[in-house]
Amino acid sequence: MALTGRVGLLALLAAVLPLFFPYGWVIGAIIGVLAVAVAVDFALAGNVRKLVLHRSGDTNVRLGESASVGLVVENLGTRRVRAVVRDAWPPSAGASPRTAEITLPPGERRRVDVTLTPTRRGDRSPVSVTVRSTGPLGLAARQLTRPSPWTLRVLPAFPSRRHLPAKLRKLRELTGQHVALIRGQGTEFDSLREYVAGDDVRSIDWRATARRGDVVVRTWRPERDRRIFLILDTGRTSAGRVGDIPRLDCSMDAALLLGALASRAGDRVDLLAYDRRVRARVEGVPRTELLPAMVRAMAPLEPELIESDAAGMVSALLARSRQRSLVVLLTELNAAALEEGLIPLLPRLTSRHLVMIAAVSDPRVEEMAAARGDLAAVYDAAAAERARGERRRITAELRGYGVEVVDAPPDALAPALADAYLALKAAGRL
């Protein structure tokens, strides 16, 4: 009810009560005084329409960390404002504190800091700012709700970055110390050295041997500047949760670790997020800017509750990548979805590229398969074993097409995918 309505109601009660009660005139007088006090208090309350709102603070934060966003309230009026400010954010933004009390003299400004600890990726924006200015008696208040735009982008957590130093050490060993004597598809000439017992005779460079008079062999190292194409499946299967983590978030974490490792190895990395259309892409980005670009592109991605279009995904990939590349598809080993969508298209894809599929397995299925406590546990174990068998079958079918498959639990997927990449590089298959 508006203030004028409340004052009018009090005045009406003050006039009517003496007609029905013996001492109603006393109660009416008290109510009349109260009505006057409320009206005066409202008149003396600071004018909230003269307040101007400004924003400042963080615009990006990694999931699991905290950010600070400031709300500056400026008083352009001529009267002091005593107010309670409520800066309303969505629950997933984790805003604290929710309200703050300020006293704002004319012409001055006050800053209210809000700490945000988001629980979900994506863009988080405030709903509105409500300012309630109370009078000196605290009996009445002026209130105004205004929008105050700001966007905080919540970036992927990237917990697997702790594995990056160890993988880089393996990479340095691979590219610096361990050279191959046999040329592979993904190797390039490194150097010549004298033959020692045990070297493969196929590595002998006969021309250099003839020039030097000593037997000389060639050595090879993994080739640089290869192309890695990461594809995130954002269809319905990526919406499933393994524990408390969506499959899409696990795939993002693995893609970030592989992207960081491959860029350090001198390879070119592109990213495509696809279900029935391109949701995000990172292409042609310099190696030094790759990881920030991938994080920014992944931040607003959410699973789409639709079946992914495998034909459209393959067409989009082939249109973008004409040279031979390592194609890493991060999806789910769902037999029905793969058999109806991707598997019929694999010959077209593997004829031009080396394909790897990375998927998150559910540790809960392994626990259920090992349980034998009671009848219900036995039925659960049978269902889990059937799911495991179906997963093994689809994995064997994919490998029959020459596809590399990485299937690991959430906390092991990223390092397992990085190890698979290093193994391909060591074998000269990239």
Secondary structure, 3 states (H helix, E strand, C coil): CCHHHHHHHHHHHHHHHHHHCCCHHHHHHHHHHHHHHHHHHHHHCCCHHHEEEEEEECCEEECCCCEEEEEEEEECCCCCEEEEEEEECCHHHCEECCEEEEEECCCCEEEEEEEECCCCCEEECCCEEEEEEECCCCCCEEEEEECCCCCEEEECCCHHHHHHHHHHHHHHHHHHHCCECCCCCCEEEEEEEECCCCCCHHHECHHHHHHHCCCEEEEEEECCCCEEEEEEECCHHHHCEECCEEHHHHHHHHHHHHHHHHHHCCCEEEEEEECCCEEEEECCCCHHHHHHHHHHHHCCCCCCCCCCCHHHHHHHHHHHCCCCCEEEEECCCCHHHHHHHHHHHHHHHHCCCEEEEEEECCHHHHHHHHCCCCHHHHHHHHHHHHHHHHHHHHHHHHHHCCCEEEEECHHHHHHHHHHHHHHHHHCCCC
